[in-house]
């Protein structure tokens, strides 16, 4: 059984030189993970259905040793994916995500009928939510609080850290030591 790690970027993201992703990829590989970090479709204006179809076709098969790490708009995407999985994964880490609408633009990655929280909870051994108190796109700790409580999972407030990676707000965030600590917990 190969240990898989899936890294999913948010809106405007990339599969190269995307904030802390490159450093995280190297770290995971040093721990024996095979890392899949794709360029998601329509990255500037993501669409849930299009992205799900892409992942269903391209994503490597998962098992109980697999982990997901997602940033920003990829966070609601991962929760939506978990609803339909037949497999339980080891760990899900969601960074600077949103789980309810924050603007007209943000609804594109939210499921139309909301999340099936009970089904999601059964699909991973461990969830971590990491949000800041001052995210410029309103992906704050308040945004994640209900999701974390519903999934009975830790919400880590990374105070003063904005979006934890943003070109528009000059947050290069090349390394993410907190994330590495959480990976060691799993």
PERA-V213330 format. One record per backbone hydrogen bond with DSSP energy under -0.5 kcal/mol. CO is the residue of the C=O (numbers start at 1). NH is the residue of the N-H. E is the energy in kcal/mol with one decimal. If there is no record, write none. Layout:
BEGIN
co->{CO;CO}
nh->{NH;NH}
e->{E;E}
END
This chain:
BEGIN
co->{2;3;4;5;5;6;6;8;10;17;18;19;20;21;22;23;24;25;26;27;28;28;29;32;33;34;35;36;38;40;42;43;47;48;49;50;51;52;53;54;55;63;66;66;67;68;69;70;71;72;72;72;73;74;75;76;77;78;79;80;81;81;82;89;90;91;92;92;93;93;94;95;103;104;105;106;107;108;111;115;116;117;118;120;121;123;126;127;128;129;129;130;131;132;135;138;139;140;141;142;144;145;146;147;148;149;154;154;155;156;156;157;158;161;166;167;170;171;176;176;177;178;179;180;181;182}
nh->{4;34;67;7;36;8;69;71;13;19;21;22;24;25;26;27;28;29;30;31;31;33;32;3;35;5;37;7;40;43;45;12;51;52;53;54;55;56;57;58;59;66;90;91;6;93;8;95;74;75;76;98;77;78;79;80;81;82;83;84;84;85;85;125;126;68;94;128;70;95;130;72;107;107;108;109;110;48;114;117;120;121;122;123;124;89;92;154;94;131;156;96;158;141;138;140;132;144;145;146;148;149;150;151;153;152;129;156;157;131;158;159;161;164;171;170;172;166;179;180;181;182;183;184;185;186}
e->{-0.6;-3.3;-2.0;-0.6;-3.0;-0.5;-2.6;-1.9;-2.2;-0.8;-2.3;-0.6;-2.3;-2.9;-2.2;-2.2;-2.8;-2.6;-1.9;-0.8;-0.9;-2.3;-1.6;-0.5;-0.6;-2.4;-0.5;-2.5;-0.8;-0.5;-1.0;-3.0;-2.5;-2.8;-2.4;-2.0;-2.6;-2.9;-1.5;-2.6;-2.5;-2.0;-2.3;-1.2;-2.6;-2.6;-2.6;-2.8;-2.0;-2.0;-0.5;-0.5;-0.9;-2.3;-1.9;-2.2;-2.4;-2.5;-1.2;-0.6;-1.3;-0.7;-0.8;-1.9;-0.7;-2.4;-0.5;-2.2;-2.4;-0.5;-2.9;-2.6;-0.6;-0.6;-1.1;-1.1;-1.2;-2.2;-1.8;-1.1;-2.2;-2.7;-1.3;-2.0;-0.8;-2.9;-2.2;-0.7;-2.9;-0.5;-3.5;-3.4;-2.5;-1.5;-1.7;-1.2;-0.6;-1.3;-1.4;-0.6;-2.7;-2.6;-2.7;-2.1;-2.9;-1.0;-2.3;-0.6;-0.6;-2.0;-0.8;-1.3;-1.5;-2.0;-3.4;-1.3;-0.5;-2.1;-0.5;-1.6;-2.0;-1.9;-2.1;-1.6;-1.3;-1.5}
END
